[in-house]
């Protein structure tokens, strides 16, 4: 099987090279070559998928002749985690990269198969170049072949296939760890698509918004996946790692956050290019930066240049990826510089008080934040370069800069949706800003009067501006729905649903904003007003943390074949009333595949905390336990010693023990009896293990509990989910286009974009953001442009490369926004 | 004001903000950072200065001491003389003998005293090469 896999991988590498070469050969518009190139990309996708299937089958079937299976799985590994074990390995994660890239490239080429004829060949070449790079790494770099075979030395010196694997690290056996890496990878990898199309646009000088329209969805998907990956990682850290935090400014976390921030900036600034034709250099640079950051993230985990909680074996593929980043950066920069003249926009920002200028400010903030994080992350290298000493920056340094930047971002998140494109009149500004500003003031007064929010002024500022932003967003939904109700006569709720489904991009985006602001409230509250206490309790004792009485009711113990679990039952009382019980524990795993002949071996493997969590809308109560197992370990040593004595047949040992020793000696040289004897011993041993573990229940030892009362932290997760839902709404194809939603001609796309712009202006007018005169001006201009597009579609002059199929129809009045 | 001039002013404001931020960034990062050292370099280090120590925990050296733990570390490659360490506070799950750790603290009477909540233990299973297994 593994040689079949190697062969398929080799074929995939050739397919990637061929697809890129065919695309370039057909770049002058040779239909046959381009179709062949596209189909070769689908073929590449099929081959890589087959490789993944082979590896996964090997994991499920416990085929330990695969080195990757032998090192990352074992017979006892739960089957769900067997599936996920592929990406806990270096080679498996590279295969995952190639796999996601093959899917994304195929989807992108399928979606653009009838448009952008001039640009697609270059985009194909870029995507397949990256694909060939990662496939080539697996084939040619040392130590990262996913199809390497495992052997071990048998007693007679022959090489045989191992019978069991090392197993998956218990720390990684957590539901969110199964999907966290593929989410992050999907995010990293999907940014390849907009990057590739940007390069295509630069090479062919097709620098209008077409490449953006064709790849906007991919950028949004990448952004959503990366965000979800970050959220899952945070959740895992919070519930599994036993330190009670969700973010540590660790280099690998930062490496995933940076492309996410740049991607956020990109998603905003491309709207300015789509609508106003500005910021072209900026957008091209941003996507280059985002993609480089995604590669950097892939590199950091594999390089060992920085100290991180995420283990980096120093290994072989780091330098190659660094080389790719270099090629990407140098090549793209040269390309952008050589196209500067074409990238210059004829238009300027009309007024500082307009949505596009808010987008620009938000972009600067996001890029500034990325710059801060980049500097902090790589500071150990920078400092070594200048002072010769490796020095690193801790969380407080990062917080000092990111806190004010995040607050400013919330401010502009609040302002942006309230402003119309191009310009805002003083009258309309007064109208739309009144309620949000009042809300911010009211919330500030309430917080100052009734809570101790003044202890942390940064947090107080964030809460006030969050109130401003959330009220502004609510007002957007409210006034939009009201305008629609007036026009259609629908009842309120239906008008709201109609409004959102008719303007998915706009209102989906607003929902993302709501989610992010809610998430930031959760972060601000839980990081600023957290109570964190370490207490030592014996069974029966209690302590008071932040008004809650916590009583250690009793210790608990569980033993099974792979682990010891020592835990406790804690009673929680609030205002003298029992509100619930919390059961934290700590698990001690026996290492698999090693000598497990002693009970002591249980303490030689990993240990993991199972956090006792009592989530709530206002507070999370988070408790982790460090049981004192000194007593138990003493018992374990004694029991192990007893067994040894037993087997050697020391005089005076108990009768069943003597029998055991006899069996052992009698069975030497007889495999069947030897196995029987070993099974017998294992059974006795597990009985002894249970007996010893129960010593913990009697030991009355004090356990150390880490108790954290985390205010509003639940809202962090809820906010993240809201943002995800908003992204899905913005991604969902508009009504009437659902069939073949992603495929349409260039002229269609341009027409639709213009209609959307007209609808946007109408909405802005209806919700009072655009004054009557401004609206009349903008609307007539947009309609003129729309008619130009429609005329162009008729005679084929405006769509240089689209086939203009079915667009000869007469200009049709764009639908009114409010009518469905 | 003519638009040309206005744009120029905007550009100057934006650029000087960026420069200010960059200067602040550089200044604070050099003053707020802690030097990273290996245990063998810390044996003779001046007491009181804060360092970020990266080393490998000696197997079997971990002992409970009062509220915290005491153990010894050696350089990451396993060489050098062992440095005694004390630490109070939460211990991460992966912490154990033989693992690489990062800890911030200072030397007090020949012992490296770690600051609470700064102990980082590297997670050994991900992306390790063959030689590390």
Interface residues (C-beta under 8 A of the other chain):
Chain A: X71 X88 X89 X90 X93 X143 X166 X168 X169 X171 X172 X240 X241 X242 X243 X244 X301 X302 X307 X308 X309 X310 X311 X312 X313 X314 X315 X316 X348 X364 X368 X371 X372 X375 X376 X379 X380 X382 X383 X387 X389 X390 X391 X392 X393 X394 X396 X397 X400 X401 X534 X536 X606 X607 X608 X609 X624 X626 X628 X630 X704 X706
Chain B: X3 X7 X14 X18 X21 X25 X26 X28 X29 X30 X32 X33 X34 X35 X36 X52 X54 X64 X67 X89 X90 X91 X92 X93 X94 X96 X102 X104 X117 X118 X120 X121 X122 X123 X124 X125 X126 X127 X128 X129 X130 X131 X132 X133
